[in-house]
Amino acid sequence: MEQKIKIAVQKSGRLYEDSIKLLKECGIGFSNGMNKLRTEAQNFPMEILFLRDDDIPQYVEDGVADIGIVGENILAETGKALNLVERLGFGKCRLSLAVPKSSAYEKLSDLNGMKIATSYSRVLQGYLKENKIQGEIHEISGSVEIAPSIGLADAVCDLVSSGSTLFANGLREVETVMSSEAVLVANRNLGSEQAAILDKLLFRMRAVRKARSNRYILLNAPDEKLETICNILPGMKSPTILPLAEKGWSSVHSVIDENDFWEITEKLKENGAEGILVVPIEKMII
């Protein structure tokens, strides 16, 4: 019987779409129809379980799933004994403290004696203890932002992406408790066959993620400027150089980080590069 790895992903919510997209970009084909709670990959030894985000760490710790994609904030709040295998680069947010805009809050010690509403009592308790703050935690689920306006709390501790929800509820962000993103976690007693499959999955995930943050660049350069242009382009090892039909010119190919794109292309133009073409990379294996 073929061994498979069981992965738990969100059945809906903040991380669902990006988790599914990542698996499919890894070349894993599967059906994820409406209300489906379990499916098998057609071309990879994997079974996919669609679960509530809050339940994923427990399922992975218990061995019902071998691995899971979950928010780092949920992992920290549940405190389950799991291996954090890989940070996945999506679902980025922060768990922050916020107070009413009219609050006289100036520094962390101002939290002493405050009532703080949150769905993340474990993480908040650790943060307050680490900073020697005596605050009163009120654990609630959902609609944390309205707690100060109805007199339930003086401050809140909740997930923040853009901050628009806090603003809409008359709150201002004052402290970051932790940063979070989607992470791949694994059971600490993963069998050898499942561990081998996980290595194959990680190989694919890293190739996909590397491709997302890099771009393939092609340009024409005068031969007398090749050395300067090659020094500007980082490349994986060194740029590829091909002679053009027009004497004295060469075609240069390389890979650049998307974050450095504009700075690098400006320098290339200054040094005589022409016909600069930048294209996305589907997969990048180093």
Residue pairs with C-beta under 8 A, 6 or more apart in sequence:
2 45
3 45
3 191
3 193
3 194
3 197
4 40
4 45
4 46
4 47
4 197
5 45
5 46
5 47
5 66
5 67
5 194
5 197
5 198
5 201
6 46
6 47
6 48
6 49
6 64
6 65
6 66
6 67
7 23
7 46
7 47
7 48
7 49
7 65
7 66
7 67
7 68
7 69
8 49
8 50
8 51
8 56
8 59
8 60
8 64
8 65
8 67
8 68
8 69
8 70
9 15
9 16
9 19
9 20
9 23
9 48
9 49
9 50
9 51
9 56
9 68
9 69
10 16
10 19
10 50
10 51
10 52
10 53
10 56
10 69
10 70
11 37
11 50
11 51
11 52
13 53
14 53
14 71
14 91
15 53
15 69
15 70
15 71
15 90
15 91
15 182
18 88
18 90
18 91
18 182
19 69
19 182
20 32
22 69
22 88
22 90
22 205
22 208
23 30
23 48
24 30
25 208
26 44
26 201
26 204
26 205
26 208
27 43
27 44
27 204
28 41
28 43
28 44
28 46
28 204
29 41
29 42
29 43
29 44
30 39
30 40
30 41
30 42
30 46
30 48
31 39
32 39
32 48
32 50
36 50
37 49
37 50
37 51
38 47
38 48
38 49
38 50
39 47
39 48
39 50
40 46
40 47
40 48
41 47
41 48
44 201
45 197
46 197
46 201
49 59
49 64
49 65
51 59
51 65
51 68
53 70
53 71
53 74
54 74
54 78
56 65
56 68
56 69
56 70
56 74
56 185
57 68
57 70
57 74
57 75
57 78
57 80
57 82
57 185
58 78
58 80
59 65
59 68
60 66
60 67
60 68
60 80
60 82
60 185
60 186
60 187
61 80
61 81
61 82
61 187
63 187
63 189
65 187
66 186
66 187
66 190
66 191
66 194
66 198
67 85
67 184
67 185
67 186
67 187
67 190
67 198
67 201
68 184
68 185
68 186
69 88
69 182
69 183
69 184
69 185
70 182
70 183
70 185
71 91
71 93
71 180
71 181
71 182
71 183
72 84
72 87
72 178
72 179
72 180
72 181
72 182
72 183
73 93
73 95
73 120
73 123
73 159
73 178
73 180
75 82
75 84
75 183
75 185
76 120
76 122
76 123
76 178
76 180
77 120
77 121
77 122
77 123
78 122
79 122
81 188
82 185
82 186
82 187
82 188
83 185
83 186
83 187
83 188
83 190
84 183
84 184
84 185
85 183
85 184
85 185
85 186
85 198
85 202
86 183
86 184
86 202
86 205
86 206
87 181
87 182
87 183
88 181
88 182
88 183
88 184
88 205
88 209
89 181
89 182
89 209
89 212
90 181
90 182
91 180
91 181
91 182
92 161
92 179
92 180
92 181
93 159
93 160
93 161
93 179
93 180
93 181
94 159
94 160
94 176
94 177
94 178
94 179
94 180
95 120
95 123
95 157
95 158
95 159
95 160
95 176
95 177
95 178
95 179
95 180
96 157
96 158
96 159
96 160
96 173
96 174
96 175
96 176
96 177
97 111
97 116
97 155
97 156
97 157
97 173
97 174
97 175
97 176
97 177
98 145
98 155
98 156
98 157
98 158
98 160
98 166
98 171
98 172
98 173
98 174
99 105
99 148
99 154
99 155
99 156
99 171
99 172
99 174
100 148
100 149
100 170
100 171
100 172
101 170
101 171
101 172
102 170
103 154
103 155
103 172
104 110
105 111
105 155
105 174
108 131
108 133
108 175
109 133
111 128
111 133
111 135
111 155
112 133
112 134
112 135
113 134
113 135
113 136
114 135
114 136
114 153
114 154
114 155
115 135
115 136
115 138
115 152
115 153
115 154
115 155
116 124
116 135
116 136
116 137
116 138
116 153
116 154
116 155
116 156
116 157
117 138
117 140
117 144
117 147
117 148
117 152
117 153
117 155
117 156
117 157
118 124
118 137
118 138
118 139
118 140
118 144
118 156
118 157
118 158
119 139
119 140
119 141
119 142
119 144
119 158
120 157
120 158
120 177
121 137
121 139
123 157
123 177
123 178
124 137
124 157
124 177
125 137
127 177
127 178
128 134
128 135
128 137
135 155
138 147
138 152
138 153
140 147
140 152
144 156
144 157
144 158
145 156
145 158
145 165
145 166
145 168
145 169
145 171
146 169
147 153
147 156
148 154
148 155
148 156
148 170
148 171
149 169
149 170
155 174
156 171
157 177
158 166
159 180
160 166
160 173
163 173
166 172
166 173
184 202
184 205
186 198
190 198
203 285
207 283
207 284
207 285
208 283
210 284
210 285
210 286
211 280
211 281
211 282
211 283
211 284
213 257
213 258
213 259
214 255
214 256
214 257
214 258
214 281
214 284
215 255
215 256
215 257
215 258
215 261
215 278
215 279
215 280
215 281
216 253
216 254
216 255
216 278
216 279
216 280
216 281
217 233
217 253
217 254
217 255
217 256
217 264
217 265
217 276
217 277
217 278
218 251
218 252
218 253
218 275
218 276
218 277
218 278
218 279
219 229
219 251
219 252
219 268
219 273
219 274
219 275
219 276
219 277
220 244
220 249
220 250
220 251
220 252
220 273
220 274
220 275
221 229
221 249
221 250
221 251
221 252
221 268
221 271
221 272
221 273
221 274
222 248
222 249
222 272
223 248
223 249
223 250
224 248
225 271
225 272
225 273
226 241
226 250
226 252
228 271
229 239
229 252
229 268
229 271
229 272
229 273
230 238
230 239
230 241
230 252
232 264
232 267
232 268
232 271
233 239
233 252
233 254
233 256
233 264
233 268
234 254
234 255
234 256
234 257
234 260
235 254
235 255
236 255
236 286
239 252
239 253
239 254
240 252
240 253
240 254
241 250
241 251
241 252
241 253
242 250
242 251
242 253
243 249
243 250
243 251
244 250
244 251
252 273
255 281
255 284
256 264
256 278
261 278
265 276
265 278
268 276
269 276
